[in-house]
């Protein structure tokens, strides 16, 4: 999966799961604020990532994520390590 596919796929499932317009999911926006995530929402986020991308992120993975760019970088790294 290339970067563009990662972005398009994650935009789709994040907007559906967290009921946010895809236009709000832009690289420099803060992931937590844009998706309005609380601690329970992170559990849902882990589940949708696992269902849609095939890996299960850890709590440590989320510590380094502020923006959607950070999130895309994580997804890219995890998918590359699975290949």
Secondary structure, 3 states (H helix, E strand, C coil): CCHHHHHHHHHHHHHHHHCCCHHHCCCCCEHHHHHCCCHHHHHHHHHHHHHHHCCCCCHHHHHCCCEHHHHHHHHHHHHHHHC
